[in-house]
């Protein structure tokens, strides 16, 4: 006779199977995200979907390969630890992950200059093979031009700069950027408009091209 425990195990196994099928068909969506902390296959799929974007995000803010690798690893570890708090109503998994990335990078910036001692610390650079290391170096090199714009972008208010970076540099939609910074999409659109206008004026006054960094066409926002 089947017990409640047996039925629970069977349902969980079925849920996992259905989640895996969904992931293979369409990637890790809001319904499958909860599994990244307990299912290695679903986490691997999520990691592969998001890691290049996260590497670009970190490389634009960090110029050292080892530190960039460490932070990338920390971001995904933090995602595993906090996935239980994710709510689909607050945004897409991508926007949620970039919100975590912003927090991790900001915390690291505040810790710079102080000695950090952690037992059993995950060292991202130790997990890299040569191809991974070369890829992160390429991300950092490719981000050098974007970092040149930071002098102008740093003059923007934090809220406006954050939305501009996420949309123009990290290729998030306005809705995803809004979720990452914790505001409504309408507020994010207003901040993005103001940031573009101010940045363009700043670059023009400095003798630059007067164009914001962008990776997507305007119609794709």
C-alpha angles and dihedrals in degrees: 000000000000115000128212088255091054091049091049092051091048092050091048091050090049091048090052092049092050091047091052091050090051092048092050091049100043113359131253108323134173093283094051099040094088089067097062091088095053108024117065094198094054092044090051090052092048091048093051091048095051110025099088092051091047091049090053091048092052096040091057089057102034126050099191119086097211094048091045090053091048092051093047089054091046091052093056092043089052089050091055091048095048102036090104088068095053116117120189090214089067095058146286124317088252094055090045091052093050089051088057090046091054091052094047094048092045092050091049091051089054091050096052114118094028125096113253118206118180129166115228090007117179107235109203095197091058089058093056126101121204093270091052091049092049090049093052090047088053091050091052092048092047090049094054093090091048090052089055088066092055092086088064095036092051088066090064121092110267095248094051094043093050093054092045092051094048095048103035101032106023095039097233121151117248089254092052092047090050090054091047093055096035102246136114118271091245090055091048091052091053091048091048092052092049093045093051092049094049095043092050091051092047093050093046092051089050092052095254128135093272093233128124120230107266139172100180137051117259093248091060096064 
